[in-house]
């Protein structure tokens, strides 16, 4: 069974790249909001979105380009 790329576990390097982009876009994000743990990109976006009151669809839209 092939998994969706968005469901793949992020490496620490991938996590760091995404967290840097998120912190540039949303300066109100704290380090605790983006602390690394094994999860997917969707999970990271969902957690951060929850902290800043944005839905997952809006958060995913930031990374389409």
SETI-919985 format. One record per atom (N, C-alpha, C): residue in three letters; x negated, y, z; residue number from 1. Coordinates in steps of 0.1 Angstrom, whole numbers, always signed. Last residue first. Example, Ala and Ser with C-alpha at 12.3 -4.5 7.8 and 13.67 -1.06 7.14 Angstrom:
<drenkol><r>Ser</r><x>-128</x><y>-22</y><z>+71</z><k>2</k></drenkol>
<drenkol><r>Ser</r><x>-137</x><y>-11</y><z>+71</z><k>2</k></drenkol>
<drenkol><r>Ser</r><x>-129</x><y>+0</y><z>+79</z><k>2</k></drenkol>
<drenkol><r>Ala</r><x>-132</x><y>-57</y><z>+78</z><k>1</k></drenkol>
<drenkol><r>Ala</r><x>-123</x><y>-45</y><z>+78</z><k>1</k></drenkol>
<drenkol><r>Ala</r><x>-132</x><y>-33</y><z>+78</z><k>1</k></drenkol>
This chain:
<drenkol><r>Unk</r><x>-32</x><y>+265</y><z>-31</z><k>65</k></drenkol>
<drenkol><r>Unk</r><x>-41</x><y>+271</y><z>-41</z><k>65</k></drenkol>
<drenkol><r>Unk</r><x>-55</x><y>+265</y><z>-41</z><k>65</k></drenkol>
<drenkol><r>Unk</r><x>-19</x><y>+254</y><z>-10</z><k>64</k></drenkol>
<drenkol><r>Unk</r><x>-16</x><y>+249</y><z>-23</z><k>64</k></drenkol>
<drenkol><r>Unk</r><x>-26</x><y>+254</y><z>-33</z><k>64</k></drenkol>
<drenkol><r>Unk</r><x>-20</x><y>+262</y><z>+16</z><k>63</k></drenkol>
<drenkol><r>Unk</r><x>-32</x><y>+254</y><z>+11</z><k>63</k></drenkol>
<drenkol><r>Unk</r><x>-29</x><y>+248</y><z>-3</z><k>63</k></drenkol>
<drenkol><r>Unk</r><x>+3</x><y>+274</y><z>+24</z><k>62</k></drenkol>
<drenkol><r>Unk</r><x>-10</x><y>+282</y><z>+25</z><k>62</k></drenkol>
<drenkol><r>Unk</r><x>-21</x><y>+275</y><z>+18</z><k>62</k></drenkol>
<drenkol><r>Unk</r><x>+22</x><y>+255</y><z>+24</z><k>61</k></drenkol>
<drenkol><r>Unk</r><x>+22</x><y>+264</y><z>+13</z><k>61</k></drenkol>
<drenkol><r>Unk</r><x>+9</x><y>+273</y><z>+13</z><k>61</k></drenkol>
<drenkol><r>Unk</r><x>+20</x><y>+243</y><z>+49</z><k>60</k></drenkol>
<drenkol><r>Unk</r><x>+15</x><y>+236</y><z>+38</z><k>60</k></drenkol>
<drenkol><r>Unk</r><x>+13</x><y>+245</y><z>+26</z><k>60</k></drenkol>
<drenkol><r>Unk</r><x>+33</x><y>+263</y><z>+64</z><k>59</k></drenkol>
<drenkol><r>Unk</r><x>+19</x><y>+260</y><z>+67</z><k>59</k></drenkol>
<drenkol><r>Unk</r><x>+13</x><y>+253</y><z>+55</z><k>59</k></drenkol>
<drenkol><r>Unk</r><x>+59</x><y>+260</y><z>+54</z><k>58</k></drenkol>
<drenkol><r>Unk</r><x>+52</x><y>+273</y><z>+53</z><k>58</k></drenkol>
<drenkol><r>Unk</r><x>+37</x><y>+271</y><z>+55</z><k>58</k></drenkol>
<drenkol><r>Unk</r><x>+65</x><y>+234</y><z>+62</z><k>57</k></drenkol>
<drenkol><r>Unk</r><x>+65</x><y>+237</y><z>+48</z><k>57</k></drenkol>
<drenkol><r>Unk</r><x>+58</x><y>+250</y><z>+46</z><k>57</k></drenkol>
<drenkol><r>Unk</r><x>+63</x><y>+235</y><z>+91</z><k>56</k></drenkol>
<drenkol><r>Unk</r><x>+53</x><y>+228</y><z>+83</z><k>56</k></drenkol>
<drenkol><r>Unk</r><x>+53</x><y>+231</y><z>+68</z><k>56</k></drenkol>
<drenkol><r>Unk</r><x>+70</x><y>+269</y><z>+103</z><k>55</k></drenkol>
<drenkol><r>Unk</r><x>+73</x><y>+255</y><z>+100</z><k>55</k></drenkol>
<drenkol><r>Unk</r><x>+63</x><y>+249</y><z>+91</z><k>55</k></drenkol>
<drenkol><r>Unk</r><x>+57</x><y>+288</y><z>+130</z><k>54</k></drenkol>
<drenkol><r>Unk</r><x>+58</x><y>+286</y><z>+115</z><k>54</k></drenkol>
<drenkol><r>Unk</r><x>+62</x><y>+272</y><z>+113</z><k>54</k></drenkol>
<drenkol><r>Unk</r><x>+48</x><y>+295</y><z>+156</z><k>53</k></drenkol>
<drenkol><r>Unk</r><x>+62</x><y>+296</y><z>+152</z><k>53</k></drenkol>
<drenkol><r>Unk</r><x>+64</x><y>+296</y><z>+137</z><k>53</k></drenkol>
<drenkol><r>Unk</r><x>+23</x><y>+289</y><z>+165</z><k>52</k></drenkol>
<drenkol><r>Unk</r><x>+25</x><y>+303</y><z>+159</z><k>52</k></drenkol>
<drenkol><r>Unk</r><x>+39</x><y>+305</y><z>+154</z><k>52</k></drenkol>
<drenkol><r>Unk</r><x>+25</x><y>+263</y><z>+174</z><k>51</k></drenkol>
<drenkol><r>Unk</r><x>+19</x><y>+273</y><z>+182</z><k>51</k></drenkol>
<drenkol><r>Unk</r><x>+22</x><y>+288</y><z>+178</z><k>51</k></drenkol>
<drenkol><r>Unk</r><x>+35</x><y>+250</y><z>+151</z><k>50</k></drenkol>
<drenkol><r>Unk</r><x>+43</x><y>+251</y><z>+163</z><k>50</k></drenkol>
<drenkol><r>Unk</r><x>+38</x><y>+262</y><z>+172</z><k>50</k></drenkol>
<drenkol><r>Unk</r><x>+13</x><y>+253</y><z>+134</z><k>49</k></drenkol>
<drenkol><r>Unk</r><x>+25</x><y>+259</y><z>+131</z><k>49</k></drenkol>
<drenkol><r>Unk</r><x>+34</x><y>+260</y><z>+143</z><k>49</k></drenkol>
<drenkol><r>Unk</r><x>-5</x><y>+236</y><z>+147</z><k>48</k></drenkol>
<drenkol><r>Unk</r><x>-8</x><y>+250</y><z>+146</z><k>48</k></drenkol>
<drenkol><r>Unk</r><x>+5</x><y>+258</y><z>+143</z><k>48</k></drenkol>
<drenkol><r>Unk</r><x>+8</x><y>+211</y><z>+143</z><k>47</k></drenkol>
<drenkol><r>Unk</r><x>+5</x><y>+216</y><z>+157</z><k>47</k></drenkol>
<drenkol><r>Unk</r><x>+2</x><y>+231</y><z>+157</z><k>47</k></drenkol>
<drenkol><r>Unk</r><x>+11</x><y>+210</y><z>+115</z><k>46</k></drenkol>
<drenkol><r>Unk</r><x>+23</x><y>+209</y><z>+123</z><k>46</k></drenkol>
<drenkol><r>Unk</r><x>+20</x><y>+215</y><z>+137</z><k>46</k></drenkol>
<drenkol><r>Unk</r><x>-16</x><y>+210</y><z>+107</z><k>45</k></drenkol>
<drenkol><r>Unk</r><x>-7</x><y>+221</y><z>+103</z><k>45</k></drenkol>
<drenkol><r>Unk</r><x>+5</x><y>+221</y><z>+112</z><k>45</k></drenkol>
<drenkol><r>Unk</r><x>-24</x><y>+185</y><z>+119</z><k>44</k></drenkol>
<drenkol><r>Unk</r><x>-30</x><y>+197</y><z>+123</z><k>44</k></drenkol>
<drenkol><r>Unk</r><x>-21</x><y>+209</y><z>+119</z><k>44</k></drenkol>
<drenkol><r>Unk</r><x>-6</x><y>+167</y><z>+105</z><k>43</k></drenkol>
<drenkol><r>Unk</r><x>-6</x><y>+169</y><z>+120</z><k>43</k></drenkol>
<drenkol><r>Unk</r><x>-12</x><y>+182</y><z>+125</z><k>43</k></drenkol>
<drenkol><r>Unk</r><x>-15</x><y>+171</y><z>+79</z><k>42</k></drenkol>
<drenkol><r>Unk</r><x>-2</x><y>+174</y><z>+82</z><k>42</k></drenkol>
<drenkol><r>Unk</r><x>+0</x><y>+176</y><z>+98</z><k>42</k></drenkol>
<drenkol><r>Unk</r><x>-41</x><y>+160</y><z>+81</z><k>41</k></drenkol>
<drenkol><r>Unk</r><x>-39</x><y>+174</y><z>+78</z><k>41</k></drenkol>
<drenkol><r>Unk</r><x>-25</x><y>+179</y><z>+82</z><k>41</k></drenkol>
<drenkol><r>Unk</r><x>-42</x><y>+136</y><z>+109</z><k>40</k></drenkol>
<drenkol><r>Unk</r><x>-41</x><y>+140</y><z>+95</z><k>40</k></drenkol>
<drenkol><r>Unk</r><x>-40</x><y>+156</y><z>+93</z><k>40</k></drenkol>
<drenkol><r>Unk</r><x>-66</x><y>+130</y><z>+134</z><k>39</k></drenkol>
<drenkol><r>Unk</r><x>-53</x><y>+131</y><z>+129</z><k>39</k></drenkol>
<drenkol><r>Unk</r><x>-53</x><y>+135</y><z>+115</z><k>39</k></drenkol>
<drenkol><r>Unk</r><x>-86</x><y>+130</y><z>+161</z><k>38</k></drenkol>
<drenkol><r>Unk</r><x>-83</x><y>+122</y><z>+149</z><k>38</k></drenkol>
<drenkol><r>Unk</r><x>-69</x><y>+123</y><z>+145</z><k>38</k></drenkol>
<drenkol><r>Unk</r><x>-93</x><y>+164</y><z>+169</z><k>37</k></drenkol>
<drenkol><r>Unk</r><x>-89</x><y>+151</y><z>+173</z><k>37</k></drenkol>
<drenkol><r>Unk</r><x>-85</x><y>+143</y><z>+161</z><k>37</k></drenkol>
<drenkol><r>Unk</r><x>-105</x><y>+196</y><z>+176</z><k>36</k></drenkol>
<drenkol><r>Unk</r><x>-105</x><y>+184</y><z>+168</z><k>36</k></drenkol>
<drenkol><r>Unk</r><x>-101</x><y>+172</y><z>+176</z><k>36</k></drenkol>
<drenkol><r>Unk</r><x>-84</x><y>+224</y><z>+182</z><k>35</k></drenkol>
<drenkol><r>Unk</r><x>-94</x><y>+215</y><z>+187</z><k>35</k></drenkol>
<drenkol><r>Unk</r><x>-94</x><y>+202</y><z>+180</z><k>35</k></drenkol>
<drenkol><r>Unk</r><x>-67</x><y>+245</y><z>+176</z><k>34</k></drenkol>
<drenkol><r>Unk</r><x>-73</x><y>+237</y><z>+165</z><k>34</k></drenkol>
<drenkol><r>Unk</r><x>-85</x><y>+228</y><z>+170</z><k>34</k></drenkol>
<drenkol><r>Unk</r><x>-58</x><y>+255</y><z>+199</z><k>33</k></drenkol>
<drenkol><r>Unk</r><x>-48</x><y>+252</y><z>+189</z><k>33</k></drenkol>
<drenkol><r>Unk</r><x>-54</x><y>+243</y><z>+178</z><k>33</k></drenkol>
<drenkol><r>Unk</r><x>-81</x><y>+262</y><z>+213</z><k>32</k></drenkol>
<drenkol><r>Unk</r><x>-74</x><y>+251</y><z>+217</z><k>32</k></drenkol>
<drenkol><r>Unk</r><x>-63</x><y>+246</y><z>+207</z><k>32</k></drenkol>
<drenkol><r>Unk</r><x>-88</x><y>+286</y><z>+200</z><k>31</k></drenkol>
<drenkol><r>Unk</r><x>-96</x><y>+274</y><z>+198</z><k>31</k></drenkol>
<drenkol><r>Unk</r><x>-89</x><y>+261</y><z>+202</z><k>31</k></drenkol>
<drenkol><r>Unk</r><x>-57</x><y>+301</y><z>+188</z><k>30</k></drenkol>
<drenkol><r>Unk</r><x>-68</x><y>+299</y><z>+198</z><k>30</k></drenkol>
<drenkol><r>Unk</r><x>-76</x><y>+287</y><z>+194</z><k>30</k></drenkol>
<drenkol><r>Unk</r><x>-45</x><y>+324</y><z>+165</z><k>29</k></drenkol>
<drenkol><r>Unk</r><x>-47</x><y>+310</y><z>+168</z><k>29</k></drenkol>
<drenkol><r>Unk</r><x>-59</x><y>+309</y><z>+177</z><k>29</k></drenkol>
<drenkol><r>Unk</r><x>-44</x><y>+350</y><z>+156</z><k>28</k></drenkol>
<drenkol><r>Unk</r><x>-38</x><y>+347</y><z>+170</z><k>28</k></drenkol>
<drenkol><r>Unk</r><x>-40</x><y>+332</y><z>+174</z><k>28</k></drenkol>
<drenkol><r>Unk</r><x>-52</x><y>+352</y><z>+130</z><k>27</k></drenkol>
<drenkol><r>Unk</r><x>-62</x><y>+354</y><z>+141</z><k>27</k></drenkol>
<drenkol><r>Unk</r><x>-57</x><y>+351</y><z>+155</z><k>27</k></drenkol>
<drenkol><r>Unk</r><x>-45</x><y>+335</y><z>+104</z><k>26</k></drenkol>
<drenkol><r>Unk</r><x>-38</x><y>+337</y><z>+117</z><k>26</k></drenkol>
<drenkol><r>Unk</r><x>-47</x><y>+339</y><z>+128</z><k>26</k></drenkol>
<drenkol><r>Unk</r><x>-65</x><y>+334</y><z>+85</z><k>25</k></drenkol>
<drenkol><r>Unk</r><x>-51</x><y>+337</y><z>+81</z><k>25</k></drenkol>
<drenkol><r>Unk</r><x>-43</x><y>+342</y><z>+93</z><k>25</k></drenkol>
<drenkol><r>Unk</r><x>-87</x><y>+325</y><z>+99</z><k>24</k></drenkol>
<drenkol><r>Unk</r><x>-88</x><y>+337</y><z>+91</z><k>24</k></drenkol>
<drenkol><r>Unk</r><x>-74</x><y>+343</y><z>+88</z><k>24</k></drenkol>
<drenkol><r>Unk</r><x>-77</x><y>+301</y><z>+110</z><k>23</k></drenkol>
<drenkol><r>Unk</r><x>-80</x><y>+312</y><z>+119</z><k>23</k></drenkol>
<drenkol><r>Unk</r><x>-82</x><y>+326</y><z>+112</z><k>23</k></drenkol>
<drenkol><r>Unk</r><x>-74</x><y>+286</y><z>+86</z><k>22</k></drenkol>
<drenkol><r>Unk</r><x>-62</x><y>+289</y><z>+95</z><k>22</k></drenkol>
<drenkol><r>Unk</r><x>-65</x><y>+301</y><z>+104</z><k>22</k></drenkol>
<drenkol><r>Unk</r><x>-101</x><y>+283</y><z>+78</z><k>21</k></drenkol>
<drenkol><r>Unk</r><x>-91</x><y>+290</y><z>+70</z><k>21</k></drenkol>
<drenkol><r>Unk</r><x>-79</x><y>+294</y><z>+77</z><k>21</k></drenkol>
<drenkol><r>Unk</r><x>-110</x><y>+269</y><z>+100</z><k>20</k></drenkol>
<drenkol><r>Unk</r><x>-116</x><y>+282</y><z>+97</z><k>20</k></drenkol>
<drenkol><r>Unk</r><x>-107</x><y>+290</y><z>+88</z><k>20</k></drenkol>
<drenkol><r>Unk</r><x>-95</x><y>+245</y><z>+99</z><k>19</k></drenkol>
<drenkol><r>Unk</r><x>-94</x><y>+254</y><z>+110</z><k>19</k></drenkol>
<drenkol><r>Unk</r><x>-99</x><y>+268</y><z>+108</z><k>19</k></drenkol>
<drenkol><r>Unk</r><x>-105</x><y>+235</y><z>+75</z><k>18</k></drenkol>
<drenkol><r>Unk</r><x>-91</x><y>+239</y><z>+76</z><k>18</k></drenkol>
<drenkol><r>Unk</r><x>-89</x><y>+248</y><z>+87</z><k>18</k></drenkol>
<drenkol><r>Unk</r><x>-132</x><y>+230</y><z>+83</z><k>17</k></drenkol>
<drenkol><r>Unk</r><x>-129</x><y>+238</y><z>+71</z><k>17</k></drenkol>
<drenkol><r>Unk</r><x>-115</x><y>+243</y><z>+72</z><k>17</k></drenkol>
<drenkol><r>Unk</r><x>-129</x><y>+212</y><z>+104</z><k>16</k></drenkol>
<drenkol><r>Unk</r><x>-135</x><y>+225</y><z>+106</z><k>16</k></drenkol>
<drenkol><r>Unk</r><x>-132</x><y>+235</y><z>+95</z><k>16</k></drenkol>
<drenkol><r>Unk</r><x>-117</x><y>+190</y><z>+91</z><k>15</k></drenkol>
<drenkol><r>Unk</r><x>-110</x><y>+197</y><z>+102</z><k>15</k></drenkol>
<drenkol><r>Unk</r><x>-115</x><y>+211</y><z>+103</z><k>15</k></drenkol>
<drenkol><r>Unk</r><x>-139</x><y>+182</y><z>+75</z><k>14</k></drenkol>
<drenkol><r>Unk</r><x>-126</x><y>+187</y><z>+69</z><k>14</k></drenkol>
<drenkol><r>Unk</r><x>-118</x><y>+195</y><z>+79</z><k>14</k></drenkol>
<drenkol><r>Unk</r><x>-157</x><y>+175</y><z>+96</z><k>13</k></drenkol>
<drenkol><r>Unk</r><x>-160</x><y>+186</y><z>+86</z><k>13</k></drenkol>
<drenkol><r>Unk</r><x>-148</x><y>+191</y><z>+79</z><k>13</k></drenkol>
<drenkol><r>Unk</r><x>-144</x><y>+154</y><z>+109</z><k>12</k></drenkol>
<drenkol><r>Unk</r><x>-146</x><y>+166</y><z>+116</z><k>12</k></drenkol>
<drenkol><r>Unk</r><x>-150</x><y>+178</y><z>+107</z><k>12</k></drenkol>
<drenkol><r>Unk</r><x>-119</x><y>+141</y><z>+86</z><k>11</k></drenkol>
<drenkol><r>Unk</r><x>-132</x><y>+141</y><z>+92</z><k>11</k></drenkol>
<drenkol><r>Unk</r><x>-134</x><y>+154</y><z>+100</z><k>11</k></drenkol>
<drenkol><r>Unk</r><x>-85</x><y>+132</y><z>+90</z><k>10</k></drenkol>
<drenkol><r>Unk</r><x>-95</x><y>+142</y><z>+86</z><k>10</k></drenkol>
<drenkol><r>Unk</r><x>-108</x><y>+139</y><z>+93</z><k>10</k></drenkol>
<drenkol><r>Unk</r><x>-66</x><y>+105</y><z>+78</z><k>9</k></drenkol>
<drenkol><r>Unk</r><x>-73</x><y>+111</y><z>+89</z><k>9</k></drenkol>
<drenkol><r>Unk</r><x>-84</x><y>+120</y><z>+84</z><k>9</k></drenkol>
<drenkol><r>Unk</r><x>-40</x><y>+110</y><z>+55</z><k>8</k></drenkol>
<drenkol><r>Unk</r><x>-53</x><y>+104</y><z>+58</z><k>8</k></drenkol>
<drenkol><r>Unk</r><x>-59</x><y>+112</y><z>+70</z><k>8</k></drenkol>
<drenkol><r>Unk</r><x>-17</x><y>+122</y><z>+47</z><k>7</k></drenkol>
<drenkol><r>Unk</r><x>-16</x><y>+114</y><z>+59</z><k>7</k></drenkol>
<drenkol><r>Unk</r><x>-30</x><y>+108</y><z>+63</z><k>7</k></drenkol>
<drenkol><r>Unk</r><x>-22</x><y>+134</y><z>+23</z><k>6</k></drenkol>
<drenkol><r>Unk</r><x>-20</x><y>+143</y><z>+34</z><k>6</k></drenkol>
<drenkol><r>Unk</r><x>-19</x><y>+135</y><z>+47</z><k>6</k></drenkol>
<drenkol><r>Unk</r><x>-23</x><y>+112</y><z>+6</z><k>5</k></drenkol>
<drenkol><r>Unk</r><x>-36</x><y>+119</y><z>+10</z><k>5</k></drenkol>
<drenkol><r>Unk</r><x>-34</x><y>+128</y><z>+22</z><k>5</k></drenkol>
<drenkol><r>Unk</r><x>-4</x><y>+84</y><z>+14</z><k>4</k></drenkol>
<drenkol><r>Unk</r><x>-4</x><y>+98</y><z>+9</z><k>4</k></drenkol>
<drenkol><r>Unk</r><x>-17</x><y>+104</y><z>+14</z><k>4</k></drenkol>
<drenkol><r>Unk</r><x>-16</x><y>+51</y><z>+7</z><k>3</k></drenkol>
<drenkol><r>Unk</r><x>-11</x><y>+61</y><z>+16</z><k>3</k></drenkol>
<drenkol><r>Unk</r><x>-12</x><y>+75</y><z>+9</z><k>3</k></drenkol>
<drenkol><r>Unk</r><x>-6</x><y>+21</y><z>-9</z><k>2</k></drenkol>
<drenkol><r>Unk</r><x>-14</x><y>+34</y><z>-10</z><k>2</k></drenkol>
<drenkol><r>Unk</r><x>-8</x><y>+44</y><z>-1</z><k>2</k></drenkol>
<drenkol><r>Unk</r><x>-8</x><y>-12</y><z>+0</z><k>1</k></drenkol>
<drenkol><r>Unk</r><x>+0</x><y>+0</y><z>+0</z><k>1</k></drenkol>
<drenkol><r>Unk</r><x>-9</x><y>+12</y><z>+0</z><k>1</k></drenkol>
